[in-house]
Amino acid sequence: MEHLTVPEERVGLELDEFLCLAFPHVNKGFLRAQVRGGRVLIDGSPMLKPAHRLRWNEVVSIDIDDEELPVAPVAPPSPVPILHEDEHVLVVDKPAGLAVEPERWRRDAACLSGALLQAALERADATAARGAELEFRPRLVHRIDKDTSGAVLVAKDLETERRLRTAFEEGQVAKDYLALVEGEHPLEDGEEEVIDATIGADARRTGRMLVGLPDGKPSRTRVRVEQRFEGYTLLRCSPLTGRTHQIRVHLSWAGFPLVIDPTYGRRDALKLSEIKRGYKAKRGAEERPLMARLTLHASAIAWPPAGDGATEPTRVEAPLPADFTRLLRQLSKVRPHRRWRS
């Protein structure tokens, strides 16, 4: 049994939030279950309400069996860059290949939530000890695919998490993605179109989404041309709804799949020999791909002010990663866009 006295700065905090800060390696769902199961006491009496507001000098007692603890999210070997931070939020630059949350069948693999938790522990000058207390616990408020790079918005407190989730639901958060697709898109420079097509889960293939199903949800994506190449187009896409794989599904359905997308496109990597005419491989050398993940990057995110005097949304941009930059540079060299005159 561990006993924690509520300090003045934690007065008014909900019990489950207090426990999340006190036990950073334990997920909130598990801690709430302990409360409802009567294993958390306030001044010696069971408290079954996770939302109980704490008072000064109350003693919170909890008995957790180490063998029952869920596996904590794992941090990657290198820290994830922070693009923006203020009192309420963080925006981090997630690398491709890093899942946002622990993967169902790979709980021991590194993920973004593990990286955020590790960074919060280091800030609090804490160790990996179970009782180390955080100043704040990072809260992911949206997701991007594992093989998509770019900006991810993170709340630093419960009130901000709730406010941002509402903002997402009401369409007040603007997200921009850069998507390199197959084909030359017919949109004129400066024009945009909205792909409006319902999206639902494919009953025959787990994890895949389809357009036009009877139970599909309304889905809208704004598209405009960012850069042109011969046979390829770099699009700027803004999802106006938040469906799983929305941009990938909509672009594929419209006839312009991502250049690299093993689920909705036709390849899982792109080599120079596929785009450069007359390409000659070096004798005895195996050709490495220019890029071997989704050609999709979360390039910017903007969210409404928190009501502290600010009137304009905050917008943060994520730089294009090296692999994506290298691919675009090669396309500019070997597949420059040419306007044909009749």
C-alpha positions, 0 to 999 in steps of 0.5 A: 500500500502506498500513501500520497498526501495531496499538496496545495498545488493539486487541490481540486484535481480529479482523483484519476488525474492525480493518480496519472501524475503519481504513477506515470507508467500506468495507463489511465484506464487501469487506474480508473479500474482500481478506483472503481474496484475499491482499491483506492482509499481517501483518508482510509475510506474507499473512494469509488469515483475517479472524478472525485475532486481532491482536497488539501492534505487528503491522503490517497492510498492505493494498493497495486500488485506489480504483476497486474500492471500493464506494460508501459509504452516504450520510448524510442532511442532518440527523442522526438523533436518539439516544434512548439510548446506553450502552457497548454500544448506541445506539437511534436515532429513524429518520424515515419515508422513510429506508431503513435500508441503501443501497437496491439501485437507489438507492445514492446515496440517503441511509440510516440506516447512512450517518447512523450512520457520519457520526456516528461519524466526527464523534465521532472528529474525523475527516474523510471521508479513507479512512484515518480511524479510528473509536472504534467502528463502528455495527452495525445488528442489525435493520431497520424499513421505509423508510416506518416511523418509530421506534426502531432498535437499534444495536450498538457492538461485535462482541460486542454485535452477536452477543449481540443477534442471538442475543437476537432469534433467541431472542425475547428482544427486545421491540418495540412498534409503533403501527399505525393501521388501517381498521375498528373492532377488536372487541377489548375494552379490556385484551384482546389477541389473537395473530395466528398465521399463516405468512408467505412471499414472493409469487412473483408480486410481488417484495417482497410477502409473503403469508399461508398459503403452503405454504413460509411461515414461522411468524409471530406478532403480539400485538395490543391496542387503544390508541385508538378512533375512528369507523371506525378503530383505533390498535393496539399490535402486538408481533411475536413473530417477525421476518418481513418486513412481518409486522405489515402482512401480518398486520393486512391478512390479519385484515381491518384493513389500515394506513390508509396502505399502498400494498402491503397496503392501499388508499391511499398518503396520507390527506386530511382530506376523506376523514375529515371529513364536510361538508369544504369545500376552499379555493377554488383551493387543492390539498389536502395529505394529513394523512399520506403514508406508512405509518401504522406507528411503532416506538414502543419496544424492550427488550433483555436486559442485557449481564451487567454487573450489570444484571438488568432489560431496558433499554426505550427509547421513541420519540416519535410523529412530528409527522405521525402526531400530527397525524393522530390529533388530527384523527381525535379531532376529526372521528371520535371513538369513540362507544359505541352502546347497544342 
